[in-house]
Amino acid sequence: MQTTSLNYKLIKKIKDERFDEEFLHHYHLLIQLGTRDFQLLVVDPSDNKILLLEDFVLPNLTSHEELMNMLDQLFDSHALLKAGFWKQIKVSIKNLKFVQVPQALFAEEAMEEYLRFNAQVDPDKEVFLSTVNKRAHAVTIFAINKDLKLWLDSVYPNNPPIYTHQAAALIEGMMQFAGNRKDEPLYIYVDRFKLHLLACRDGKLLYYNQFAIKQFSDYVKYIMLVMKSLNMDQQSSKVVLWGYIGKNSPHYHEFYKYVSNVVFGNRPDHLQFNYIFDEIQEHHFFDLYSIHLIQA
């Protein structure tokens, strides 16, 4: 690939003292890739303990080619990403090209048709993949650029990654969280320039969607719209909030003006965190953590 002058930036790195590069063959590598950011997580599956977390922000990329060049640079310069002997590798894609269908109605040969209900797709440039959301009895179908998948497959030729979508990971994570509750709140994940809303009822997925955010008023608009469609009351219905929003931030206080019963979500209970991760707020990185729940 050609080089580019665009630079990515590592904004968060936490490494457990137990992490040992000699034991990568025992660890799971989780990667989440968007157009604006990139995260990785290393998990020891023997006790589900997180050993390494890194969060990168990417520059304002203007083309898919720039993204590919950026990834090539990032992987080349990283001490671990090109290691091929991980026990398991999972790659989660963040994009708007996805759709959920009931598992009972899913037909693998119809993935392109399903996606066309929700997005514009190009079978010449994209490949269509799926993840079974067992808790939701649904299948998340998504598109990934062919050259991106081919490149990632070439990085790990002897250990093909398991591909999934951010939506599938969030559904699995939030439904596991909901299974430990008796109430039925609205679940919110605030991503970088995206808003994810999810609701469960009687242990079943009732609603999931994501929205692009251009200004703060968009958050309130979409939350109010979804709460109304689900017959939730903005004063009395509970809301659980995860994501890139601080507990003392102006955005949180603005949320509270419109939805009074807001609480921050906790870390998932399927992973273990050493004290060194206490510097990360508990409601951050919920989508990244939830990738660990995805099965092949």
C-alpha positions in Angstrom: 0.0 0.0 0.0 1.0 3.6 -0.5 2.0 5.6 2.5 0.1 8.6 3.8 0.9 11.6 5.9 -2.2 11.1 8.0 -1.5 10.1 11.6 -3.5 8.0 14.1 -3.2 8.7 17.8 -3.1 6.4 20.8 -5.3 8.0 23.4 -5.6 5.2 26.0 -3.4 2.2 26.8 -3.7 0.1 29.9 -1.7 -3.1 30.4 -2.1 -5.6 33.2 1.2 -6.7 34.8 0.1 -10.3 34.1 0.3 -9.7 30.3 3.1 -11.8 28.8 4.0 -11.7 25.1 5.4 -15.3 25.4 1.8 -16.5 26.0 -0.1 -14.9 23.1 -1.2 -18.4 22.0 -3.3 -18.5 25.2 -5.0 -15.1 24.6 -7.9 -13.8 22.6 -7.4 -10.7 20.5 -10.4 -8.5 20.0 -10.3 -5.7 17.4 -13.0 -3.0 16.8 -12.7 -1.0 13.7 -14.5 2.2 12.7 -13.8 5.0 10.3 -12.8 7.3 13.1 -11.4 5.0 15.8 -9.8 1.7 16.4 -9.6 -0.4 19.6 -8.0 -3.6 20.7 -8.5 -5.8 23.7 -6.5 -8.8 24.9 -8.4 -11.3 27.1 -7.1 -14.4 28.9 -10.0 -16.9 28.3 -8.8 -19.1 31.2 -10.3 -16.6 33.7 -11.8 -14.0 31.3 -9.4 -11.3 32.6 -8.6 -8.3 30.5 -4.8 -7.9 30.0 -4.5 -5.1 27.5 -6.7 -2.3 26.2 -5.7 0.3 23.6 -7.9 3.0 22.0 -6.8 4.9 18.9 -8.5 7.8 17.2 -8.0 8.0 13.5 -7.7 11.3 11.5 -10.6 12.6 9.4 -10.2 10.0 6.6 -11.9 10.9 3.3 -11.7 7.6 1.5 -11.6 3.9 2.0 -8.1 3.9 0.5 -6.9 6.3 3.2 -8.4 3.9 5.8 -6.5 1.0 4.3 -3.3 2.9 4.2 -3.8 4.0 7.8 -4.4 0.4 9.0 -1.3 -0.8 7.2 0.8 1.8 9.1 -0.8 1.0 12.4 -0.4 -2.7 12.1 3.2 -2.4 10.9 4.2 -0.2 13.8 2.4 -2.1 16.5 4.3 -4.7 18.5 1.4 -7.2 18.7 -1.2 -6.7 16.0 0.7 -8.8 13.3 1.4 -11.7 15.6 -0.3 -14.7 14.1 -0.4 -17.1 17.0 -3.3 -15.8 19.1 -5.6 -18.4 20.4 -8.6 -16.6 18.8 -9.1 -13.3 16.9 -12.4 -11.5 16.6 -12.9 -8.4 14.5 -15.9 -6.1 15.0 -16.9 -3.7 12.2 -18.5 -0.3 12.9 -20.6 0.9 10.0 -24.2 1.6 9.1 -24.5 -1.4 6.7 -26.3 -3.9 8.9 -29.7 -5.4 9.5 -31.3 -7.8 12.0 -33.6 -10.6 11.0 -35.3 -13.2 13.2 -33.2 -16.3 13.4 -36.1 -18.5 12.3 -36.4 -16.5 9.0 -32.7 -16.2 8.2 -31.6 -17.6 4.9 -27.8 -17.3 4.2 -28.3 -17.0 0.4 -30.6 -13.9 1.0 -28.1 -11.8 3.0 -27.8 -9.2 0.2 -31.5 -8.9 -0.1 -31.9 -8.4 3.7 -29.3 -5.7 3.7 -30.9 -3.8 0.8 -33.8 -3.0 3.1 -31.5 -1.0 5.3 -28.5 0.2 3.3 -27.0 0.6 -0.2 -24.6 -2.2 -0.9 -22.3 -3.1 -3.7 -21.6 -6.9 -4.1 -18.7 -6.1 -6.4 -16.9 -4.3 -3.6 -18.4 -5.8 -0.4 -18.8 -9.2 1.2 -21.9 -10.0 3.3 -21.4 -11.7 6.7 -23.6 -12.6 9.6 -23.5 -13.1 13.4 -26.1 -15.1 15.3 -27.4 -13.2 18.4 -28.4 -16.2 20.4 -29.9 -14.3 23.3 -32.1 -12.3 20.9 -32.9 -15.3 18.6 -31.8 -13.0 15.8 -29.1 -12.7 13.1 -27.2 -9.6 12.5 -26.2 -9.3 8.8 -23.6 -6.8 7.8 -21.3 -5.7 4.9 -17.5 -5.3 5.0 -15.3 -4.1 2.1 -13.8 -7.1 0.3 -10.3 -5.6 0.2 -10.4 -4.9 4.0 -11.5 -8.5 4.7 -8.9 -9.9 2.3 -6.2 -7.8 4.0 -7.2 -8.8 7.5 -7.3 -12.5 6.4 -3.8 -12.1 4.9 -2.5 -10.7 8.3 -3.7 -13.8 10.0 -3.5 -16.5 7.3 -3.2 -19.4 9.8 -5.9 -18.2 12.2 -8.8 -16.6 10.3 -10.6 -14.0 12.4 -14.2 -14.3 13.5 -16.0 -11.3 12.0 -18.9 -9.5 13.7 -20.5 -6.1 13.8 -20.7 -3.6 16.6 -24.5 -3.9 16.6 -24.3 -7.6 17.2 -21.8 -7.1 20.1 -24.0 -4.4 21.7 -27.1 -6.6 21.5 -25.3 -9.6 23.1 -23.8 -7.4 25.9 -27.0 -5.5 26.7 -29.2 -8.5 26.6 -26.9 -10.3 29.0 -27.0 -7.2 31.3 -30.8 -7.1 30.9 -31.1 -10.7 32.0 -29.9 -9.7 35.5 -32.7 -7.1 35.9 -36.4 -7.3 36.6 -37.2 -3.9 35.1 -37.2 -3.0 31.4 -35.3 0.3 30.9 -34.2 1.9 27.7 -30.5 1.1 27.1 -28.3 3.8 25.5 -24.8 3.5 24.1 -23.2 6.9 23.2 -20.5 6.2 20.6 -18.3 8.8 18.9 -20.8 10.6 16.6 -23.3 7.7 16.9 -26.2 6.9 19.2 -27.3 3.3 19.9 -30.7 2.6 21.5 -31.9 -0.8 22.6 -34.9 -2.2 24.6 -35.8 -5.7 25.8 -39.1 -7.0 27.1 -39.8 -10.4 28.7 -36.2 -11.5 27.9 -36.6 -10.7 24.2 -35.1 -8.0 22.0 -37.8 -5.4 21.4 -35.8 -2.6 19.7 -32.3 -1.8 18.4 -31.1 0.9 16.1 -28.3 3.4 15.7 -28.4 7.0 14.6 -25.7 9.3 13.2 -25.3 12.4 15.4 -24.3 15.8 14.1 -25.2 18.0 17.0 -26.2 17.5 20.6 -29.9 18.1 20.0 -29.9 15.0 17.8 -29.3 12.8 20.9 -32.4 14.2 22.6 -34.5 14.0 19.4 -33.8 10.4 18.8 -34.2 9.3 22.4 -37.5 11.1 22.8 -38.7 9.6 19.5 -37.8 6.0 20.5 -39.2 6.4 24.0 -42.5 7.5 22.6 -42.6 4.7 20.1 -42.0 2.2 23.0 -44.6 3.9 25.2 -42.0 4.9 27.7 -42.4 7.9 29.9 -39.4 10.3 29.9 -40.0 11.2 33.6 -40.6 7.7 35.1 -39.0 5.2 32.7 -35.5 4.1 33.6 -32.6 4.7 31.2 -29.2 2.9 31.4 -26.4 4.8 29.8 -23.0 3.6 28.5 -20.4 5.2 26.2 -18.3 8.2 25.6 -20.0 10.6 28.0 -18.6 11.8 31.4 -20.6 11.8 34.6 -19.9 15.5 35.1 -20.1 16.5 31.4 -22.5 19.1 30.1 -24.0 16.5 27.8 -24.9 14.3 30.8 -26.5 17.2 32.6 -28.4 18.1 29.4 -29.6 14.5 29.1 -30.9 14.7 32.7 -33.1 17.7 31.8 -35.1 15.6 29.4 -34.8 12.1 30.9 -34.8 12.3 34.7 -34.3 8.6 35.6 -30.8 8.1 34.1 -28.2 5.8 35.6 -24.8 4.8 34.2 -24.3 1.2 33.2 -21.7 -1.0 34.9 -18.9 -3.1 33.4 -20.1 -6.5 32.1 -19.9 -9.3 34.5 -18.5 -11.8 32.0 -15.0 -10.2 32.2 -12.6 -9.6 35.1 -10.7 -6.3 35.6 -7.6 -5.8 37.7 -7.3 -2.6 39.7 -5.2 -0.9 37.0 -8.3 -0.6 34.9 -10.0 1.5 37.6 -8.8 4.6 35.7 -11.4 3.8 33.0 -14.9 4.8 33.9 -17.1 1.7 34.2 -19.6 2.8 31.5 -16.8 3.2 28.8 -15.9 0.6 26.1 -19.1 -1.5 26.6 -19.2 -2.4 22.9 -15.5 -3.5 22.9 -16.0 -5.7 26.0 -19.2 -7.3 24.5 -17.2 -8.6 21.5 -16.0 -11.4 23.8 -19.6 -12.7 24.0 -19.8 -13.3 20.3 -19.4 -17.0 19.3 -18.2 -18.3 15.9 
